[in-house]
């Protein structure tokens, strides 16, 4: 399943994402990975959550990002959840249509039973209509 936390930049999406991941780690039996554009939030995450600074991997487009996510999934058979902070930035989707990438994430989610929770710097009204049912928090 793909879930979205949406809102304009500076509305508090990262705090919501951090709160969610830190509460989920207590009830999830598998592992959790948190992808971010830096290690700035390292000390706000539970130490059982694996933080990956995506900027270190020279990802240049959304196809490479999906390949990266697939690689993370392939290396951890206990992976249950992945959190993407600053999704548009780390997936190289700023100013682009996000629907195809989220559809691919949905396919990966179903195939490997991994839930994706994304923080998306867009207003709910800016999202494609097909994605509105995936919103869990709108700020």
C-alpha positions in Angstrom: 0.0 0.0 0.0 1.1 3.5 -0.7 0.1 6.3 1.7 0.7 10.0 1.2 1.3 12.8 3.7 0.7 16.0 1.6 1.0 19.7 2.1 3.0 22.7 0.9 6.7 23.0 2.0 7.0 24.0 5.6 3.6 22.7 6.8 5.0 20.0 9.1 5.0 16.9 6.9 8.4 15.7 8.1 7.2 15.8 11.8 4.1 13.8 10.9 6.3 11.3 9.1 8.8 11.0 12.0 6.0 10.6 14.5 4.4 7.8 12.3 7.7 5.9 11.8 8.6 6.1 15.5 5.2 4.8 16.6 5.1 2.1 14.0 8.5 0.6 15.0 6.9 -0.5 18.2 4.2 -2.6 16.5 5.9 -3.7 13.2 7.5 -7.2 13.3 9.7 -6.6 10.2 12.3 -3.9 9.4 11.7 -0.3 8.4 13.8 1.9 6.1 13.6 5.7 6.0 14.8 7.5 2.9 15.7 11.1 3.1 17.7 13.8 1.3 20.2 14.1 4.2 21.0 12.7 7.6 19.5 15.8 9.4 16.8 13.7 11.1 19.1 10.9 12.2 18.7 11.6 15.9 14.9 12.0 15.7 14.5 8.4 14.4 14.3 5.3 16.6 17.6 3.5 16.3 15.9 0.4 14.9 14.9 2.4 11.8 17.5 2.3 9.0 18.1 5.8 7.6 19.4 6.1 4.1 20.7 9.4 2.7 19.6 9.1 -0.9 21.8 12.1 -2.0 24.9 10.0 -1.6 23.8 7.6 -4.4 23.8 10.0 -7.4 20.2 9.3 -8.4 19.4 11.5 -11.4 15.8 10.5 -12.4 12.7 8.7 -11.2 13.7 5.4 -13.0 17.0 5.3 -11.1 15.1 6.0 -7.9 12.7 3.1 -8.5 15.7 0.9 -9.2 17.3 2.1 -5.9 14.1 1.3 -4.0 13.9 -2.2 -5.7 17.5 -2.8 -4.6 16.7 -1.9 -1.0 13.8 -4.3 -1.1 15.9 -7.1 -2.6 18.4 -6.9 0.2 16.0 -7.2 3.1 13.5 -10.0 3.0 12.1 -8.8 6.4 11.4 -5.3 5.1 7.8 -4.2 6.0 7.7 -0.4 5.6 9.6 2.3 3.7 9.2 6.0 4.5 10.2 8.6 1.9 10.8 12.1 3.3 10.9 14.9 0.6 9.6 12.4 -1.9 9.5 14.8 -4.9 13.2 15.7 -4.3 14.7 12.2 -3.6 12.7 10.7 -6.5 13.7 13.5 -8.9 10.0 14.4 -9.6 9.9 18.1 -8.8 7.6 19.7 -11.4 6.8 16.3 -13.0 3.8 13.9 -13.1 4.1 11.7 -10.0 1.4 9.3 -10.9 3.5 6.8 -12.9 6.1 6.5 -10.1 3.4 6.0 -7.5 1.7 3.3 -9.6 5.1 1.5 -9.8 5.5 1.8 -6.0 2.0 0.3 -5.7 3.1 -2.6 -7.9 6.2 -3.1 -5.8 4.1 -2.9 -2.6 1.8 -5.7 -3.7 4.6 -7.9 -5.1 6.8 -7.7 -2.0 4.4 -6.8 0.8 6.1 -3.5 1.6 4.2 -0.4 2.6 5.3 2.9 1.4 4.6 6.2 3.3 5.5 9.3 1.3 5.8 12.9 2.3 4.8 14.9 -0.8 5.3 18.7 -1.0 2.1 19.4 -2.9 -1.3 20.7 -1.9 -4.1 18.0 -1.9 -5.8 20.0 -4.8 -2.6 19.7 -6.9 -2.5 15.9 -6.8 -3.9 13.8 -9.6 -7.4 12.7 -8.7 -6.3 9.0 -8.9 -4.1 9.6 -5.8 -6.5 11.3 -3.5 -7.6 8.1 -1.9 -4.0 7.4 -0.8 -3.8 10.5 1.4 -3.6 9.8 5.1 -2.7 13.3 6.2 -3.3 16.6 4.4 -1.7 19.7 5.9 
